[in-house]
Amino acid sequence: MKLVLAVLHNKDADSCVTALNDAGFACTRLGSSGGFLDRENATLLIGVEATQVDKVMELIRGRAKRRNERLQAPAAAGPAAGTAAPPPVDVEVGGATVFVLAIDRFERL
């Protein structure tokens, strides 16, 4: 038995959960945040047999896409009134970070 723990962009979570459910995989979705941009993420917990891990990874990979977003960098704090705000920066967001963990025991109560 394996636990697939996937942390992904909130915008990709609905399509991942739908695809997993449609393929017969139950998952638990947890709200999470953090990382480089301190943005809202979703963490999916999916318990599967070891032979099913590749299929789960394929479903997540096909929906958790990387994309560029333009973000306004915060202005530096301080007494420098009248200075221009820093220009927006392009950053890559999305994708998924996935952990596959061995499970010694699994019970559905």
TIVO-2410 file (N, C-alpha, C; in nm, 3 decimals):
# residues 109
REC num residu      c1      c2      c3 atome chaine
REC   1      M   0.085  -0.117   0.000     N      A
REC   1      M   0.000   0.000   0.000    CA      A
REC   1      M   0.089   0.123   0.000     C      A
REC   2      K   0.045   0.226  -0.074     N      A
REC   2      K   0.121   0.351  -0.084    CA      A
REC   2      K   0.028   0.469  -0.054     C      A
REC   3      L   0.087   0.574  -0.002     N      A
REC   3      L   0.017   0.701   0.015    CA      A
REC   3      L   0.083   0.800  -0.079     C      A
REC   4      V   0.006   0.850  -0.175     N      A
REC   4      V   0.054   0.955  -0.264    CA      A
REC   4      V   0.009   1.087  -0.204     C      A
REC   5      L   0.106   1.171  -0.171     N      A
REC   5      L   0.080   1.301  -0.112    CA      A
REC   5      L   0.123   1.405  -0.216     C      A
REC   6      A   0.027   1.477  -0.272     N      A
REC   6      A   0.057   1.572  -0.380    CA      A
REC   6      A   0.021   1.713  -0.336     C      A
REC   7      V   0.118   1.804  -0.342     N      A
REC   7      V   0.096   1.945  -0.311    CA      A
REC   7      V   0.094   2.018  -0.445     C      A
REC   8      L  -0.017   2.085  -0.474     N      A
REC   8      L  -0.032   2.149  -0.605    CA      A
REC   8      L  -0.103   2.282  -0.593     C      A
REC   9      H  -0.097   2.359  -0.700     N      A
REC   9      H  -0.160   2.491  -0.707    CA      A
REC   9      H  -0.310   2.476  -0.692     C      A
REC  10      N  -0.371   2.565  -0.617     N      A
REC  10      N  -0.515   2.559  -0.592    CA      A
REC  10      N  -0.596   2.557  -0.723     C      A
REC  11      K  -0.547   2.627  -0.826     N      A
REC  11      K  -0.619   2.633  -0.953    CA      A
REC  11      K  -0.627   2.497  -1.021     C      A
REC  12      D  -0.535   2.406  -0.990     N      A
REC  12      D  -0.531   2.275  -1.052    CA      A
REC  12      D  -0.601   2.167  -0.970     C      A
REC  13      A  -0.637   2.198  -0.848     N      A
REC  13      A  -0.688   2.096  -0.756    CA      A
REC  13      A  -0.820   2.035  -0.803     C      A
REC  14      D  -0.916   2.118  -0.847     N      A
REC  14      D  -1.045   2.063  -0.887    CA      A
REC  14      D  -1.032   1.963  -1.001     C      A
REC  15      S  -0.954   1.997  -1.103     N      A
REC  15      S  -0.941   1.906  -1.217    CA      A
REC  15      S  -0.867   1.778  -1.177     C      A
REC  16      C  -0.771   1.788  -1.086     N      A
REC  16      C  -0.701   1.668  -1.039    CA      A
REC  16      C  -0.795   1.577  -0.959     C      A
REC  17      V  -0.871   1.636  -0.868     N      A
REC  17      V  -0.964   1.556  -0.787    CA      A
REC  17      V  -1.068   1.490  -0.877     C      A
REC  18      T  -1.124   1.565  -0.972     N      A
REC  18      T  -1.223   1.509  -1.064    CA      A
REC  18      T  -1.165   1.393  -1.143     C      A
REC  19      A  -1.046   1.410  -1.199     N      A
REC  19      A  -0.982   1.305  -1.278    CA      A
REC  19      A  -0.953   1.182  -1.192     C      A
REC  20      L  -0.905   1.203  -1.071     N      A
REC  20      L  -0.878   1.091  -0.981    CA      A
REC  20      L  -1.006   1.016  -0.948     C      A
REC  21      N  -1.110   1.090  -0.912     N      A
REC  21      N  -1.239   1.027  -0.879    CA      A
REC  21      N  -1.298   0.953  -0.998     C      A
REC  22      D  -1.291   1.013  -1.116     N      A
REC  22      D  -1.343   0.949  -1.238    CA      A
REC  22      D  -1.269   0.819  -1.268     C      A
REC  23      A  -1.142   0.811  -1.230     N      A
REC  23      A  -1.062   0.691  -1.253    CA      A
REC  23      A  -1.076   0.590  -1.139     C      A
REC  24      G  -1.160   0.622  -1.040     N      A
REC  24      G  -1.185   0.529  -0.931    CA      A
REC  24      G  -1.097   0.546  -0.809     C      A
REC  25      F  -1.021   0.654  -0.802     N      A
REC  25      F  -0.935   0.679  -0.687    CA      A
REC  25      F  -1.001   0.779  -0.592     C      A
REC  26      A  -1.015   0.739  -0.468     N      A
REC  26      A  -1.065   0.831  -0.366    CA      A
REC  26      A  -0.948   0.914  -0.317     C      A
REC  27      C  -0.975   1.040  -0.287     N      A
REC  27      C  -0.868   1.124  -0.232    CA      A
REC  27      C  -0.926   1.221  -0.131     C      A
REC  28      T  -0.841   1.267  -0.044     N      A
REC  28      T  -0.877   1.369   0.054    CA      A
REC  28      T  -0.802   1.495   0.017     C      A
REC  29      R  -0.875   1.607   0.010     N      A
REC  29      R  -0.815   1.735  -0.026    CA      A
REC  29      R  -0.804   1.822   0.099     C      A
REC  30      L  -0.684   1.871   0.124     N      A
REC  30      L  -0.658   1.959   0.238    CA      A
REC  30      L  -0.611   2.094   0.185     C      A
REC  31      G  -0.659   2.201   0.242     N      A
REC  31      G  -0.608   2.333   0.209    CA      A
REC  31      G  -0.471   2.350   0.272     C      A
REC  32      S  -0.378   2.408   0.200     N      A
REC  32      S  -0.244   2.431   0.252    CA      A
REC  32      S  -0.190   2.560   0.192     C      A
REC  33      S  -0.082   2.608   0.247     N      A
REC  33      S  -0.019   2.728   0.192    CA      A
REC  33      S   0.130   2.722   0.222     C      A
REC  34      G   0.201   2.810   0.154     N      A
REC  34      G   0.344   2.815   0.180    CA      A
REC  34      G   0.423   2.819   0.052     C      A
REC  35      G   0.549   2.789   0.066     N      A
REC  35      G   0.635   2.790  -0.049    CA      A
REC  35      G   0.688   2.928  -0.078     C      A
REC  36      F   0.748   2.940  -0.194     N      A
REC  36      F   0.817   3.062  -0.235    CA      A
REC  36      F   0.727   3.184  -0.232     C      A
REC  37      L   0.602   3.172  -0.281     N      A
REC  37      L   0.513   3.287  -0.290    CA      A
REC  37      L   0.411   3.293  -0.179     C      A
REC  38      D   0.412   3.198  -0.086     N      A
REC  38      D   0.317   3.191   0.024    CA      A
REC  38      D   0.173   3.196  -0.028     C      A
REC  39      R   0.147   3.121  -0.134     N      A
REC  39      R   0.015   3.115  -0.196    CA      A
REC  39      R  -0.063   2.997  -0.143     C      A
REC  40      E  -0.194   3.002  -0.167     N      A
REC  40      E  -0.278   2.889  -0.130    CA      A
REC  40      E  -0.252   2.771  -0.222     C      A
REC  41      N  -0.238   2.655  -0.163     N      A
REC  41      N  -0.218   2.531  -0.235    CA      A
REC  41      N  -0.327   2.434  -0.193     C      A
REC  42      A  -0.327   2.320  -0.254     N      A
REC  42      A  -0.409   2.208  -0.210    CA      A
REC  42      A  -0.316   2.090  -0.192     C      A
REC  43      T  -0.340   2.012  -0.090     N      A
REC  43      T  -0.265   1.890  -0.068    CA      A
REC  43      T  -0.362   1.774  -0.081     C      A
REC  44      L  -0.332   1.681  -0.170     N      A
REC  44      L  -0.416   1.564  -0.192    CA      A
REC  44      L  -0.352   1.443  -0.128     C      A
REC  45      L  -0.431   1.366  -0.057     N      A
REC  45      L  -0.388   1.240   0.003    CA      A
REC  45      L  -0.461   1.129  -0.069     C      A
REC  46      I  -0.386   1.038  -0.132     N      A
REC  46      I  -0.446   0.931  -0.212    CA      A
REC  46      I  -0.384   0.799  -0.170     C      A
REC  47      G  -0.464   0.710  -0.113     N      A
REC  47      G  -0.416   0.578  -0.075    CA      A
REC  47      G  -0.441   0.481  -0.190     C      A
REC  48      V  -0.335   0.415  -0.238     N      A
REC  48      V  -0.347   0.324  -0.353    CA      A
REC  48      V  -0.257   0.203  -0.334     C      A
REC  49      E  -0.284   0.101  -0.415     N      A
REC  49      E  -0.194  -0.013  -0.422    CA      A
REC  49      E  -0.067   0.031  -0.496     C      A
REC  50      A   0.043  -0.034  -0.470     N      A
REC  50      A   0.170   0.003  -0.531    CA      A
REC  50      A   0.162   0.001  -0.684     C      A
REC  51      T   0.084  -0.090  -0.739     N      A
REC  51      T   0.072  -0.100  -0.885    CA      A
REC  51      T  -0.006   0.015  -0.947     C      A
REC  52      Q  -0.075   0.094  -0.865     N      A
REC  52      Q  -0.158   0.204  -0.915    CA      A
REC  52      Q  -0.088   0.340  -0.909     C      A
REC  53      V   0.030   0.346  -0.850     N      A
REC  53      V   0.099   0.474  -0.832    CA      A
REC  53      V   0.126   0.542  -0.965     C      A
REC  54      D   0.172   0.468  -1.065     N      A
REC  54      D   0.203   0.529  -1.194    CA      A
REC  54      D   0.080   0.593  -1.258     C      A
REC  55      K  -0.035   0.530  -1.246     N      A
REC  55      K  -0.159   0.586  -1.302    CA      A
REC  55      K  -0.197   0.716  -1.229     C      A
REC  56      V  -0.185   0.717  -1.097     N      A
REC  56      V  -0.214   0.837  -1.019    CA      A
REC  56      V  -0.119   0.950  -1.060     C      A
REC  57      M   0.009   0.918  -1.074     N      A
REC  57      M   0.108   1.018  -1.115    CA      A
REC  57      M   0.074   1.073  -1.253     C      A
REC  58      E   0.033   0.987  -1.344     N      A
REC  58      E  -0.004   1.031  -1.479    CA      A
REC  58      E  -0.123   1.127  -1.475     C      A
REC  59      L  -0.223   1.096  -1.393     N      A
REC  59      L  -0.341   1.183  -1.382    CA      A
REC  59      L  -0.304   1.320  -1.326     C      A
REC  60      I  -0.219   1.322  -1.223     N      A
REC  60      I  -0.178   1.449  -1.163    CA      A
REC  60      I  -0.090   1.527  -1.261     C      A
REC  61      R   0.006   1.459  -1.323     N      A
REC  61      R   0.098   1.524  -1.417    CA      A
REC  61      R   0.022   1.590  -1.532     C      A
REC  62      G  -0.084   1.528  -1.577     N      A
REC  62      G  -0.161   1.582  -1.689    CA      A
REC  62      G  -0.245   1.703  -1.654     C      A
REC  63      R  -0.262   1.733  -1.525     N      A
REC  63      R  -0.349   1.844  -1.486    CA      A
REC  63      R  -0.282   1.951  -1.401     C      A
REC  64      A  -0.175   1.919  -1.333     N      A
REC  64      A  -0.103   2.017  -1.251    CA      A
REC  64      A   0.004   2.081  -1.338     C      A
REC  65      K  -0.034   2.183  -1.409     N      A
REC  65      K   0.054   2.245  -1.509    CA      A
REC  65      K   0.129   2.365  -1.452     C      A
REC  66      R   0.251   2.378  -1.497     N      A
REC  66      R   0.329   2.498  -1.464    CA      A
REC  66      R   0.285   2.610  -1.555     C      A
REC  67      R   0.282   2.731  -1.501     N      A
REC  67      R   0.245   2.849  -1.579    CA      A
REC  67      R   0.319   2.969  -1.523     C      A
REC  68      N   0.328   3.073  -1.604     N      A
REC  68      N   0.391   3.197  -1.559    CA      A
REC  68      N   0.284   3.294  -1.513     C      A
REC  69      E   0.314   3.362  -1.405     N      A
REC  69      E   0.228   3.470  -1.355    CA      A
REC  69      E   0.314   3.593  -1.337     C      A
REC  70      R   0.256   3.707  -1.360     N      A
REC  70      R   0.325   3.834  -1.340    CA      A
REC  70      R   0.282   3.887  -1.204     C      A
REC  71      L   0.380   3.908  -1.118     N      A
REC  71      L   0.354   3.955  -0.982    CA      A
REC  71      L   0.422   4.089  -0.959     C      A
REC  72      Q   0.354   4.172  -0.886     N      A
REC  72      Q   0.412   4.300  -0.847    CA      A
REC  72      Q   0.495   4.276  -0.722     C      A
REC  73      A   0.624   4.304  -0.732     N      A
REC  73      A   0.712   4.289  -0.617    CA      A
REC  73      A   0.674   4.395  -0.514     C      A
REC  74      P   0.678   4.360  -0.385     N      A
REC  74      P   0.645   4.459  -0.283    CA      A
REC  74      P   0.749   4.571  -0.279     C      A
REC  75      A   0.701   4.692  -0.254     N      A
REC  75      A   0.793   4.806  -0.242    CA      A
REC  75      A   0.873   4.792  -0.114     C      A
REC  76      A   0.997   4.834  -0.120     N      A
REC  76      A   1.082   4.827  -0.002    CA      A
REC  76      A   1.030   4.925   0.103     C      A
REC  77      A   1.025   4.879   0.227     N      A
REC  77      A   0.981   4.967   0.335    CA      A
REC  77      A   1.092   5.065   0.369     C      A
REC  78      G   1.054   5.182   0.405     N      A
REC  78      G   1.156   5.279   0.445    CA      A
REC  78      G   1.115   5.421   0.413     C      A
REC  79      P   1.201   5.514   0.442     N      A
REC  79      P   1.167   5.656   0.430    CA      A
REC  79      P   1.182   5.712   0.288     C      A
REC  80      A   1.210   5.629   0.190     N      A
REC  80      A   1.237   5.680   0.056    CA      A
REC  80      A   1.107   5.711  -0.018     C      A
REC  81      A   1.038   5.812   0.028     N      A
REC  81      A   0.912   5.851  -0.036    CA      A
REC  81      A   0.941   5.903  -0.178     C      A
REC  82      G   0.851   5.873  -0.267     N      A
REC  82      G   0.867   5.921  -0.402    CA      A
REC  82      G   0.946   5.830  -0.493     C      A
REC  83      T   0.997   5.720  -0.439     N      A
REC  83      T   1.070   5.627  -0.525    CA      A
REC  83      T   0.969   5.540  -0.599     C      A
REC  84      A   1.003   5.501  -0.717     N      A
REC  84      A   0.914   5.420  -0.798    CA      A
REC  84      A   0.906   5.278  -0.745     C      A
REC  85      A   0.789   5.220  -0.761     N      A
REC  85      A   0.771   5.080  -0.721    CA      A
REC  85      A   0.853   4.992  -0.814     C      A
REC  86      P   0.903   4.882  -0.764     N      A
REC  86      P   0.979   4.792  -0.851    CA      A
REC  86      P   0.888   4.738  -0.962     C      A
REC  87      P   0.946   4.705  -1.075     N      A
REC  87      P   0.865   4.654  -1.186    CA      A
REC  87      P   0.810   4.515  -1.153     C      A
REC  88      P   0.699   4.477  -1.218     N      A
REC  88      P   0.646   4.341  -1.198    CA      A
REC  88      P   0.748   4.237  -1.245     C      A
REC  89      V   0.741   4.120  -1.185     N      A
REC  89      V   0.831   4.012  -1.222    CA      A
REC  89      V   0.749   3.891  -1.266     C      A
REC  90      D   0.801   3.816  -1.363     N      A
REC  90      D   0.738   3.693  -1.406    CA      A
REC  90      D   0.794   3.578  -1.323     C      A
REC  91      V   0.704   3.497  -1.266     N      A
REC  91      V   0.745   3.381  -1.189    CA      A
REC  91      V   0.669   3.258  -1.239     C      A
REC  92      E   0.732   3.144  -1.227     N      A
REC  92      E   0.668   3.019  -1.265    CA      A
REC  92      E   0.594   2.963  -1.144     C      A
REC  93      V   0.467   2.930  -1.161     N      A
REC  93      V   0.386   2.872  -1.055    CA      A
REC  93      V   0.322   2.745  -1.108     C      A
REC  94      G   0.263   2.669  -1.019     N      A
REC  94      G   0.192   2.549  -1.059    CA      A
REC  94      G   0.280   2.426  -1.055     C      A
REC  95      G   0.235   2.325  -1.125     N      A
REC  95      G   0.303   2.197  -1.116    CA      A
REC  95      G   0.261   2.129  -0.987     C      A
REC  96      A   0.334   2.031  -0.948     N      A
REC  96      A   0.303   1.958  -0.825    CA      A
REC  96      A   0.432   1.905  -0.763     C      A
REC  97      T   0.429   1.897  -0.633     N      A
REC  97      T   0.534   1.826  -0.559    CA      A
REC  97      T   0.467   1.702  -0.502     C      A
REC  98      V   0.519   1.585  -0.538     N      A
REC  98      V   0.452   1.460  -0.502    CA      A
REC  98      V   0.547   1.372  -0.422     C      A
REC  99      F   0.494   1.319  -0.312     N      A
REC  99      F   0.566   1.224  -0.228    CA      A
REC  99      F   0.490   1.092  -0.234     C      A
REC 100      V   0.561   0.983  -0.246     N      A
REC 100      V   0.500   0.850  -0.243    CA      A
REC 100      V   0.559   0.778  -0.122     C      A
REC 101      L   0.472   0.746  -0.027     N      A
REC 101      L   0.515   0.689   0.100    CA      A
REC 101      L   0.463   0.547   0.116     C      A
REC 102      A   0.544   0.461   0.172     N      A
REC 102      A   0.500   0.324   0.203    CA      A
REC 102      A   0.408   0.328   0.325     C      A
REC 103      I   0.300   0.252   0.319     N      A
REC 103      I   0.204   0.247   0.428    CA      A
REC 103      I   0.202   0.105   0.485     C      A
REC 104      D   0.223   0.094   0.615     N      A
REC 104      D   0.221  -0.037   0.679    CA      A
REC 104      D   0.080  -0.089   0.702     C      A
REC 105      R  -0.012   0.004   0.726     N      A
REC 105      R  -0.149  -0.036   0.757    CA      A
REC 105      R  -0.245   0.068   0.706     C      A
REC 106      F  -0.354   0.023   0.649     N      A
REC 106      F  -0.457   0.112   0.597    CA      A
REC 106      F  -0.592   0.052   0.632     C      A
REC 107      E  -0.678   0.130   0.695     N      A
REC 107      E  -0.813   0.085   0.730    CA      A
REC 107      E  -0.912   0.194   0.695     C      A
REC 108      R  -1.021   0.156   0.635     N      A
REC 108      R  -1.130   0.250   0.610    CA      A
REC 108      R  -1.239   0.217   0.711     C      A
REC 109      L  -1.262   0.306   0.806     N      A
REC 109      L  -1.360   0.281   0.913    CA      A
REC 109      L  -1.489   0.355   0.889     C      A
***
